[in-house]
Amino acid sequence: MTKKFDHGKPQVYFSANFWKNHIFLGNEGEKKKAENVFLRRGLDVSTVLCLTRMELVQLAGEIHRRQAEFSRVPNAVFMTQQAYDYWSRGGPQAKDKQRATFSSGRFRYKVRVNEEGLYTLCHFDGPV
């Protein structure tokens, strides 16, 4: 029996490291603040998703709905069904590795199963 999606706890669909390193939760007016948060992160973290509460629930809902798909191919790279805003920096062609650029689009990710048997988003694998 599939567990019902809890709109009040969308963070359970993200690993603790992914939540800490890749998600900025705020409203539309606060997204510029995300760049400041982003610049404090380690150089190995090249992307931060800027999600409103509604977008967070939407992304968590997608992770919830795709649990059976994840269990069939748990080591695959998946792509979001919707586009989301994100800040990114670096990359092979970037001259200024510290400067963040704002974009919107779908992204690729990986999942892993947690202690409760739930697949959670654990790795940002790049924009589409």
N, C-alpha and C positions, 0 to 999 in steps of 0.2 A: 504494500500500500504506500503510495506516495505521500510524503509529508506535505501539508498545506503551506503555501507561501505566507510568511509573516511580514506584512508591510511595515511593521514597527521595528523590525530587526534586519534590515538589508545587509548590514555589515557582516553577518555570518557567512555570506557568500564570497568573502574575500579573505585571503590569508592575512595574518597579522602583519607580515612584512609588506605585502602589497598595499594594505590599508595605510600603513605608516608612510611608505615611500612614494606611492603613486596616486593618492587621492587627496584632492582639496575639495572640501564640501563647503559650499556657500551659495548665495544667491547671485543673480546676474550682475548686480552692482559691485560685488566683492571679487569678481574674477581677476581684476587687475592686482588685487592683493595676493593672489595665488602665485604671481611671478616672484614676489618677495619670499614667499615660503619655498618656492621651487629653488631659488638661488642659494638657500641655506642647506639644501640637500647635498649629499656626496656626489662627486663627479661621475660615479658609476650609475647614478640614477638620472637617466636622460629625458624622462617624460613624466609629467604630472597631469592627471585627468582633473578637469575643473567641472565638478558636477553640482547641480542644484539638488535639493532633496528629492524632487520628483525624478530627475535623471538617475540618481542613485538607486531609487526603487525600481526604475525601469530596467537598469542594467542588472540588478540583483534578480529581478523577475526573469530575465533572459537566462541567467545562470541556473535558476531554479527549473525552468521549463526544459532545459537541455541536459538534465542529469542523466537520462538514459543514453543519450548520444555520447556523453563523456565516458560513461562506463564501458561502452563498446570500443572506444579508441582513446584511452586515457592519456596517452603520450602524444597525441596529435596537437597541431596548432589550429586554433579556432579563430573565427572572425566575428566581430560584433555585428548584429543585425541593424543597429542604428548608428548614427554618427554622434560623436561627443566632442566637446571642446577640450583641448589640451595644450600645455606649454611643453616645448621640447628644446633641447640644446645639443650642441655637439654634432657628431657624425663625421664621416670621413672627409667631406668637403667643407666643413665649417672652419672659417678662419678664426672666429672668436668662440671658443668652446664654452665660455661662461654666459654669453648672451642668449637669452631665451626668446623663442619665437612662438607666437600664438597661432594655432590652427584648429580646424574642426574636421572630423572625419571618422570613419570606421577604423578599428585597429585589430591586430592579431593578438592572441593571448593563449596561454597554457593554463591548465587546471591541475589540481592534485586533490586527492581524497584526504579529508581530515579525520580526527579521532572518532567523530560521530558517523562516519561513512558518507559525508556530504562532499561533493566536488566543489572546490572553491577556486576562484580566479587567483592565480599565484604568480604569474609572470606576464609582463607586458612585452610582446614580441614585435612591436613596431606598427606604425601607421600603414594603412593600405594606400 
